[in-house]
Amino acid sequence: MPKENYSGKQKIYFTKPRLDLISLMPINPKQKVLEIGMGGGDTLVEIKLKNLAGETVGIDLMDLPDTNQQNPLIDAVFFIDLDRDEINYPDNYFDVIIAGDVLEHLLDP
């Protein structure tokens, strides 16, 4: 989905932590978590604050200034279009992959 489709969204659309998804995660402070469609990064920050991951990586379509995307608790952030780009991690690297409210935005999930 093009970036312009998000221009009218309020900031809360991008920054509310997904506590419902976090509650489904296994308890393992050493696991590696990837969030696809991380928005402002609040879910990944919450995961680190709850000591549910040793490494957190986020992917989003766009840079959102004044959000947690730059928070040092997030280990890596990539701004890519998943319909065209990839991140370079080995197969089975991540223990948990979060894709809340993102699959419907992809051309061929």
SULNOR-V910001 format. One record per residue. N is the residue number from 1. RES is the residue in three letters. PHI is phi in radians with two decimals (* if undefined). BURIAL is + if it has 9 or more other C-alpha atoms within 8 Angstrom, else -. D_FIRST is the distance of its C-alpha to the first C-alpha in Angstrom with 2 decimals. Layout:
N/RES/PHI/BURIAL/D_FIRST + N/RES/PHI/BURIAL/D_FIRST
//
This chain:
1/MET/*/-/0.00 + 2/PRO/-1.09/-/3.81 + 3/LYS/-0.99/-/6.55 + 4/GLU/-1.10/-/8.40 + 5/ASN/-1.18/-/6.96 + 6/TYR/-1.78/-/8.84 + 7/SER/-1.12/-/11.88 + 8/GLY/-1.59/-/13.91 + 9/LYS/-1.32/-/13.86 + 10/GLN/-1.30/-/17.27 + 11/LYS/-1.00/-/18.07 + 12/ILE/-1.07/-/19.19 + 13/TYR/-1.04/-/15.67 + 14/PHE/-1.73/+/15.22 + 15/THR/-2.07/+/18.89 + 16/LYS/-1.38/+/20.57 + 17/PRO/-1.15/+/21.87 + 18/ARG/-1.53/-/21.27 + 19/LEU/-1.09/-/25.00 + 20/ASP/-1.10/-/24.59 + 21/LEU/-1.33/+/22.89 + 22/ILE/-1.05/+/25.33 + 23/SER/-1.13/-/28.19 + 24/LEU/-1.56/-/27.33 + 25/MET/-1.33/-/27.67 + 26/PRO/-1.15/-/30.92 + 27/ILE/-1.54/-/33.26 + 28/ASN/-2.78/-/33.55 + 29/PRO/-1.17/-/33.66 + 30/LYS/-1.80/-/33.31 + 31/GLN/-1.23/+/30.12 + 32/LYS/-1.88/+/26.99 + 33/VAL/-2.10/+/23.74 + 34/LEU/-1.97/+/20.16 + 35/GLU/-1.98/+/17.46 + 36/ILE/-1.61/+/13.89 + 37/GLY/1.36/+/11.75 + 38/MET/-1.26/+/14.99 + 39/GLY/0.98/+/14.12 + 40/GLY/-1.40/+/17.49 + 41/GLY/1.56/+/19.33 + 42/ASP/-1.11/+/21.67 + 43/THR/-1.14/+/21.58 + 44/LEU/-1.14/+/22.55 + 45/VAL/-1.10/+/25.24 + 46/GLU/-1.09/+/26.60 + 47/ILE/-1.06/+/26.82 + 48/LYS/-1.19/+/28.86 + 49/LEU/-1.10/-/30.99 + 50/LYS/-1.50/-/31.83 + 51/ASN/0.99/+/32.80 + 52/LEU/-1.77/+/30.59 + 53/ALA/-2.75/+/29.42 + 54/GLY/-1.55/+/30.97 + 55/GLU/-2.43/+/27.75 + 56/THR/-2.22/+/24.26 + 57/VAL/-2.28/+/21.21 + 58/GLY/-2.18/+/17.78 + 59/ILE/-2.17/+/14.38 + 60/ASP/-2.60/+/11.63 + 61/LEU/-1.27/+/8.95 + 62/MET/-2.51/-/11.41 + 63/ASP/-1.31/-/15.11 + 64/LEU/-2.02/-/16.37 + 65/PRO/-1.01/-/19.97 + 66/ASP/1.05/-/22.69 + 67/THR/-2.24/+/21.20 + 68/ASN/-1.39/+/22.37 + 69/GLN/-1.01/+/20.09 + 70/GLN/-1.70/-/23.31 + 71/ASN/-1.13/+/25.61 + 72/PRO/-1.14/-/28.07 + 73/LEU/-1.24/-/27.93 + 74/ILE/-1.55/+/24.59 + 75/ASP/-1.31/-/25.68 + 76/ALA/-2.70/-/22.64 + 77/VAL/-2.31/+/19.19 + 78/PHE/-2.18/-/16.66 + 79/PHE/-1.81/+/13.78 + 80/ILE/-2.44/+/11.78 + 81/ASP/-1.78/-/8.60 + 82/LEU/-1.13/-/9.73 + 83/ASP/-1.31/-/8.70 + 84/ARG/-2.26/-/11.26 + 85/ASP/-2.10/-/13.42 + 86/GLU/-2.32/-/15.92 + 87/ILE/-1.85/-/18.30 + 88/ASN/-1.79/-/21.95 + 89/TYR/-2.23/-/23.72 + 90/PRO/-1.11/-/26.28 + 91/ASP/-0.99/-/25.72 + 92/ASN/1.08/-/26.59 + 93/TYR/-1.21/-/26.57 + 94/PHE/-1.58/+/24.93 + 95/ASP/-1.48/-/26.87 + 96/VAL/-2.34/+/24.12 + 97/ILE/-2.15/+/20.36 + 98/ILE/-1.83/+/18.51 + 99/ALA/-2.39/+/15.07 + 100/GLY/-1.24/-/15.39 + 101/ASP/1.04/-/12.63 + 102/VAL/-2.18/+/9.94 + 103/LEU/-1.03/-/10.56 + 104/GLU/-1.20/-/9.28 + 105/HIS/-1.65/-/5.61 + 106/LEU/-1.63/+/6.57 + 107/LEU/-1.17/-/7.73 + 108/ASP/-2.51/-/11.20 + 109/PRO/-1.12/-/12.06
//
